[in-house]
Amino acid sequence: MEKAAMVMSAGSGPAHRSPFGDSLRWIAGEDATGGAYSLHERTAPPGAASVPHVHSRVSEAFFVLEGEFTFEIEGRKVTARPGDYVHAPPGASHAWRVASEKVARALVLFAPSVPLAFFEEIDAATNETPGARPDLRQLAAINEKYGLT
């Protein structure tokens, strides 16, 4: 990793849709951080939600910017509002749901970095048949390919 200052322009990174009804805009990742972390902006409509999942080697942290999320981490539910920080360490079962009646946004940090290619593949799988439920086996295979199981 180069030891140089970096400035990213607002909205400059690509946005990728997920099967949970949200989108993640890429801010920085493996190229800029040497793989230490990747940073994203999640934008999710009311009712959007993930399924409970575990990352065996990656931590996932959330800093809520707008709206309200309900998180379930290891069976414990917490509501997070703008300015709140939530952390799911490696191995912890976690899920999120938009609890507000308006769009919710959060910064999401994965450490170590989740590669950009992962988000590109998830986006492609999510959009293969617009409006259709994504193939969960295909999504599981993508997660396994990138070590996110």
Buried (B, 14 or more C-beta within 10 A) or exposed (E): EEEEEEEEEEEEBEBBBBBBBBBBBBBBBBEBBEBEBBBBBBBBBBEBBBEEBBBEEBBBBBBBBEBBBBBBBEEEEEBBEEEBEBBBBEEBEBBBBBBBEEBBBBBBBBBBBBBBEBBBBBBEBBBEEEEEEBBEEBBEEBBEEBBBE
